[in-house]
Amino acid sequence: MTTQNQLQRLSLDKNVFWTGTLQINDMGGHVFFDVRVKKAVPDAPAMIGLYTNDIPPFPLSSTDTLNIAFTLEVNEGYSAVRTEIVKASLLGSELHQAIEAQNPKGSINFVNETGEWQFDCLDGIWCLKWVVIYAPTANVKEICRDI
């Protein structure tokens, strides 16, 4: 489980910032900006975790696919250079198999090879609360050397 003391904000140059997108079934989507780093992840220090809870409660049914991408954006003058750091997906069928196997009460922390996905049950619908996606540290170090 991710606790606040495991998370930190990276010191970024004033012209660099995080963005991310969250989509279900490649339709529509939600953009988020509050991204923190979790260093205590499997395969550390080669990997880091990129965390956000800057999302609305995204429902996930067993037939859905949840896609997420984290991007570092560098603004110079009137142009922006966007570098995608990591992309990940979660099949709703994987989540619902874990729910059936574990029979959780109210929330489930689903961990797979791409990261940690925290879902809460709201009136019988499983909704994403926060996510930590594992990313190669080298991808972030290209832009943010203080990691």
The 8 nearest C-alpha neighbors of each residue, nearest first, counted from 0:
[[1, 2, 108, 115, 117, 5, 116, 110],
 [2, 0, 3, 5, 6, 37, 4, 131],
 [1, 3, 4, 5, 0, 6, 37, 7],
 [2, 4, 6, 5, 1, 7, 37, 35],
 [3, 5, 6, 2, 7, 1, 37, 36],
 [6, 4, 3, 2, 37, 1, 7, 39],
 [7, 5, 37, 3, 4, 36, 35, 8],
 [8, 6, 36, 35, 9, 37, 5, 4],
 [7, 9, 35, 36, 10, 6, 34, 11],
 [10, 8, 11, 7, 35, 36, 146, 145],
 [11, 9, 8, 12, 145, 143, 146, 13],
 [12, 10, 15, 9, 13, 143, 16, 14],
 [11, 13, 15, 14, 10, 16, 143, 73],
 [12, 14, 15, 11, 16, 74, 10, 73],
 [13, 15, 74, 12, 73, 16, 75, 11],
 [16, 14, 73, 12, 72, 13, 11, 74],
 [15, 17, 72, 71, 18, 73, 14, 11],
 [18, 16, 71, 32, 70, 72, 34, 19],
 [19, 17, 32, 70, 31, 69, 71, 16],
 [18, 20, 69, 31, 68, 30, 70, 32],
 [21, 19, 30, 68, 29, 67, 31, 28],
 [20, 22, 67, 29, 28, 66, 30, 68],
 [23, 21, 28, 66, 25, 65, 26, 27],
 [22, 24, 65, 25, 64, 26, 66, 63],
 [23, 25, 64, 26, 63, 22, 65, 66],
 [26, 24, 23, 22, 27, 66, 28, 64],
 [27, 25, 24, 23, 22, 28, 21, 66],
 [28, 26, 22, 25, 29, 23, 24, 21],
 [27, 29, 22, 21, 26, 20, 30, 23],
 [28, 30, 21, 20, 22, 31, 27, 54],
 [29, 31, 20, 19, 21, 28, 18, 32],
 [32, 30, 19, 53, 18, 33, 20, 29],
 [31, 33, 18, 17, 34, 19, 30, 53],
 [34, 32, 53, 51, 31, 35, 17, 52],
 [35, 33, 51, 50, 32, 17, 49, 36],
 [36, 34, 8, 50, 7, 49, 6, 51],
 [35, 37, 49, 7, 6, 48, 50, 8],
 [36, 38, 48, 6, 39, 5, 47, 49],
 [37, 39, 47, 40, 48, 36, 43, 44],
 [40, 38, 37, 43, 41, 5, 47, 48],
 [41, 39, 43, 38, 47, 42, 48, 37],
 [40, 42, 43, 39, 46, 133, 47, 44],
 [43, 41, 46, 45, 44, 40, 47, 39],
 [44, 42, 46, 45, 41, 40, 47, 39],
 [43, 45, 46, 42, 47, 136, 38, 40],
 [46, 44, 43, 136, 42, 135, 47, 137],
 [47, 45, 135, 43, 136, 44, 134, 42],
 [48, 46, 38, 134, 133, 136, 37, 40],
 [47, 49, 133, 37, 132, 131, 36, 134],
 [48, 50, 36, 131, 132, 35, 37, 133],
 [51, 49, 131, 35, 34, 130, 36, 48],
 [52, 50, 34, 53, 129, 130, 33, 35],
 [51, 53, 129, 54, 128, 130, 50, 33],
 [54, 52, 51, 33, 31, 32, 55, 129],
 [55, 53, 52, 56, 31, 128, 29, 51],
 [54, 56, 57, 53, 128, 127, 29, 52],
 [55, 57, 126, 127, 128, 58, 54, 119],
 [56, 58, 126, 127, 55, 59, 54, 128],
 [59, 57, 126, 125, 56, 124, 127, 60],
 [58, 60, 91, 125, 63, 126, 57, 61],
 [61, 59, 63, 62, 91, 58, 125, 92],
 [60, 62, 91, 92, 63, 95, 59, 94],
 [63, 61, 60, 91, 92, 64, 90, 59],
 [64, 62, 91, 60, 61, 24, 59, 90],
 [63, 65, 90, 24, 23, 91, 89, 66],
 [64, 66, 23, 89, 88, 22, 90, 24],
 [67, 65, 88, 22, 21, 87, 23, 64],
 [66, 68, 21, 87, 20, 86, 88, 22],
 [67, 69, 86, 20, 19, 85, 87, 70],
 [70, 68, 19, 85, 84, 83, 18, 86],
 [71, 69, 83, 18, 84, 82, 19, 17],
 [72, 70, 17, 82, 16, 81, 18, 83],
 [71, 73, 81, 16, 15, 80, 17, 82],
 [74, 72, 15, 80, 79, 14, 81, 75],
 [75, 73, 79, 14, 78, 15, 76, 80],
 [76, 74, 78, 77, 79, 73, 14, 80],
 [75, 77, 78, 74, 79, 14, 73, 80],
 [78, 76, 75, 79, 74, 80, 73, 14],
 [79, 77, 75, 76, 74, 80, 73, 81],
 [78, 80, 74, 73, 75, 81, 72, 77],
 [79, 81, 73, 72, 74, 82, 78, 75],
 [80, 82, 72, 71, 79, 73, 83, 70],
 [83, 81, 71, 70, 84, 72, 80, 73],
 [82, 84, 70, 85, 69, 81, 71, 68],
 [83, 85, 70, 69, 138, 82, 139, 71],
 [84, 86, 69, 68, 134, 83, 87, 70],
 [87, 85, 68, 67, 69, 88, 84, 66],
 [86, 88, 67, 66, 113, 68, 85, 89],
 [89, 87, 66, 65, 67, 90, 64, 86],
 [88, 90, 65, 64, 91, 66, 87, 93],
 [91, 89, 64, 92, 93, 63, 65, 88],
 [90, 92, 61, 63, 94, 93, 60, 64],
 [91, 93, 61, 95, 90, 94, 96, 62],
 [94, 92, 96, 90, 91, 95, 97, 89],
 [95, 93, 91, 97, 92, 96, 98, 90],
 [94, 96, 98, 92, 97, 93, 61, 99],
 [97, 95, 99, 93, 98, 94, 92, 100],
 [98, 96, 100, 94, 95, 99, 101, 93],
 [97, 99, 95, 101, 102, 96, 100, 94],
 [98, 100, 96, 102, 97, 101, 95, 103],
 [99, 101, 97, 98, 102, 96, 95, 103],
 [100, 102, 98, 103, 99, 97, 107, 96],
 [101, 103, 98, 99, 100, 104, 97, 107],
 [104, 102, 101, 107, 106, 105, 98, 99],
 [105, 103, 106, 102, 107, 120, 119, 101],
 [104, 106, 120, 119, 103, 107, 121, 118],
 [107, 105, 119, 118, 120, 104, 103, 108],
 [106, 108, 118, 117, 109, 103, 119, 105],
 [107, 109, 117, 116, 110, 118, 115, 106],
 [108, 110, 116, 115, 107, 117, 111, 94],
 [111, 109, 115, 114, 116, 108, 112, 113],
 [110, 112, 113, 114, 115, 109, 116, 89],
 [111, 113, 114, 110, 133, 115, 132, 41],
 [114, 112, 111, 133, 132, 87, 115, 88],
 [115, 113, 132, 133, 131, 111, 112, 110],
 [114, 116, 110, 131, 130, 109, 132, 111],
 [115, 117, 130, 109, 108, 110, 129, 118],
 [118, 116, 108, 129, 128, 107, 127, 130],
 [119, 117, 127, 126, 128, 107, 106, 125],
 [120, 118, 106, 126, 125, 105, 121, 128],
 [119, 121, 125, 105, 124, 123, 106, 126],
 [122, 120, 124, 123, 119, 125, 126, 105],
 [123, 121, 124, 120, 125, 105, 119, 126],
 [122, 124, 121, 120, 125, 105, 119, 126],
 [125, 123, 121, 120, 122, 126, 58, 59],
 [126, 124, 120, 58, 119, 118, 59, 121],
 [127, 125, 58, 57, 56, 118, 119, 59],
 [126, 128, 118, 57, 56, 117, 129, 58],
 [127, 129, 118, 117, 56, 52, 126, 119],
 [130, 128, 52, 117, 51, 127, 116, 131],
 [129, 131, 116, 50, 115, 51, 117, 132],
 [132, 130, 50, 115, 49, 114, 48, 116],
 [131, 133, 114, 49, 48, 113, 134, 130],
 [132, 134, 48, 114, 47, 113, 46, 49],
 [135, 133, 46, 47, 85, 48, 136, 132],
 [134, 136, 46, 137, 138, 45, 47, 133],
 [135, 137, 46, 139, 138, 45, 47, 134],
 [136, 138, 140, 135, 139, 141, 45, 46],
 [139, 137, 136, 135, 140, 141, 84, 134],
 [138, 140, 136, 141, 137, 143, 142, 84],
 [141, 139, 144, 143, 137, 142, 138, 136],
 [142, 140, 139, 138, 143, 137, 144, 136],
 [143, 141, 140, 139, 144, 71, 138, 73],
 [142, 144, 140, 145, 139, 141, 146, 11],
 [143, 145, 140, 146, 142, 141, 139, 11],
 [146, 144, 143, 10, 140, 9, 11, 142],
 [145, 144, 140, 143, 9, 139, 136, 10]]
